[in-house]
Amino acid sequence: MELEKLQESARRASALLKAMSNEHRLMILCQLLPGEKSVGELERIIGLSQSALSQHLARLRRDSLVTTRRQAQTIFYSLAGIEARAVIDTLYGLYCKPEGTGCAG
């Protein structure tokens, strides 16, 4: 791999890991592993205020880790891209219990 490609890959990986380095954002991504969830569902599961959750979701959108879909007044979030899904899937396998506590429950 030439140096420029290696640098670009490292930059993209670093950005992905920075976005995931917050425990609340990691919990959000983990909850989205099995499929999309509404903001209300995420709020109940994660236990954050609507304001705090919105800030984390905005960061995840900005970093292209989640996508949105609107249905009437409800916004649904899902994982975007194979990179985020692969990392979350690996972390789930390493750290989350089969009962679903903490992740993808």
C-alpha positions, 0 to 999 in steps of 0.5 A, spaced: 500 500 500 502 506 498 504 511 503 498 516 501 493 510 501 496 508 508 495 515 511 488 516 508 486 509 511 489 511 518 485 518 518 479 514 516 480 509 522 482 514 527 476 518 525 471 512 526 475 510 533 474 517 536 467 518 534 466 511 538 471 513 544 465 516 548 461 511 552 454 514 550 456 514 543 458 507 543 452 504 547 448 508 541 451 504 536 451 498 540 443 498 540 443 500 533 447 493 531 440 489 530 437 494 526 434 501 527 431 504 533 427 511 534 430 517 538 424 515 543 427 508 544 434 510 544 432 515 550 429 510 554 434 504 553 440 509 554 437 513 559 440 520 557 436 526 556 433 528 550 438 534 549 444 529 551 442 524 546 441 529 540 448 531 541 451 524 541 446 523 535 448 529 531 456 527 532 454 520 529 451 523 523 456 528 522 461 522 522 457 518 517 456 513 522 449 513 522 443 514 517 436 517 519 429 515 516 423 520 518 416 517 518 411 522 520 414 525 526 418 520 528 426 519 526 429 512 526 437 511 526 441 505 523 448 504 523 451 506 516 457 503 513 460 496 514 466 499 518 462 501 524 458 495 523 464 491 523 467 494 529 461 494 533 460 487 532 467 485 534 466 489 540 459 486 542 462 479 541 468 481 546 464 485 551 457 484 551 453 478 555 449 473 551 443 476 555 443 482 551 445 487 557 449 493 555 448 492 548 443 490 542 438 488 548 
